[in-house]
Amino acid sequence: MKKFRIEVYELHSATYEVEAESLAKAVKKINDGEEELQSTQYLEDAESYGMDLESLEDEDLEELEELALSNGDFIPCIRSIEVIE
C-alpha cells in the first residue's frame, strides 16, 4: 500500500469587516492586505482547475479513466499528487 499527499483546488469565500470612507476605499484596503480576515467558508471544489495528465504513468492514466476520474485532459480539482511512502 502506498501513501500519497494530494493537493486539491477548492473555492472558499473570505469575510472582512472594513471601516472606510467609501466602498472603493474599503475594497482597496482588502486588496492591499490592510484588513484582518474575519472568517472563511468552503464553497465547492474548483472543477475547472486540475492536474495535467502528461506527468502520469500509463498504468495510472488507465486506472483514472476506468474510474471516470479524468476528463481526458486533466484530473478535475486535483492540483498535485506526490507519493510520500
C-alpha atoms as one frame of an Amber mdcrd trajectory, in Angstrom:
protein
   0.000   0.000   0.000   1.310   3.473  -0.906   0.779   6.791   0.853   0.016
   9.936  -1.173  -0.090  13.661  -0.485  -2.825  15.173  -2.674  -3.398  18.904
  -3.044  -6.954  19.872  -4.056  -8.289  23.042  -5.691 -11.245  24.401  -3.682
 -13.230  27.608  -3.736 -13.576  29.460  -0.439 -15.039  32.808   0.461 -13.366
  35.185   2.906 -15.191  37.728   5.074 -13.746  41.000   6.303 -15.221  43.878
   8.300 -13.812  47.115   6.951 -14.137  50.736   8.058 -13.566  53.114   5.160
 -14.792  56.412   3.714 -16.273  54.696   0.644 -16.951  51.316  -0.929 -13.970
  51.725  -3.287 -11.628  52.523  -0.389 -12.934  49.500   1.518 -12.162  47.248
  -1.445  -8.714  48.830  -1.778  -7.964  48.069   1.880  -8.824  44.415   1.288
  -6.756  44.249  -1.912  -3.798  45.897  -0.163  -3.954  43.381   2.711  -4.682
  46.074   5.288  -7.618  44.320   6.976  -7.819  41.263   9.204  -9.654  38.188
   7.962 -12.828  37.526   9.991 -13.851  34.124   8.614 -13.692  31.754   5.660
 -16.244  29.349   4.248 -15.812  26.401   1.893 -17.989  26.838  -1.209 -17.203
  23.994  -3.623 -14.475  22.069  -5.399 -12.895  24.077  -8.212 -13.683  21.617
 -11.003 -12.470  23.983 -13.755  -8.914  23.513 -12.481  -6.950  20.303 -12.386
  -3.705  18.401 -12.702  -2.349  17.822 -16.193  -2.153  14.144 -17.170   1.174
  14.343 -19.021   3.303  13.620 -15.952   1.485  10.382 -15.061   2.411   6.798
 -15.895   0.268   4.864 -18.423  -0.918   2.481 -15.698  -2.195   5.395 -13.587
  -3.855   7.002 -16.616  -5.714   3.786 -17.442  -6.993   3.361 -13.899  -8.097
   7.011 -13.692 -10.001   6.533 -16.942 -11.592   3.270 -15.751 -12.801   5.008
 -12.576 -14.008   8.077 -14.564 -11.692  10.384 -12.591 -10.150  12.282 -15.506
 -11.786  14.272 -18.269  -9.162  13.317 -20.857  -7.108  16.486 -20.340  -6.696
  16.722 -16.576  -7.894  15.381 -13.210 -10.543  17.891 -12.066  -9.952  19.572
  -8.694  -6.511  17.981  -8.174  -3.527  20.349  -8.088  -0.782  17.857  -7.313
  -0.135  14.266  -6.248   3.026  13.148  -4.503   3.951   9.638  -3.357   5.315
  10.059   0.172   5.773   6.391   1.174
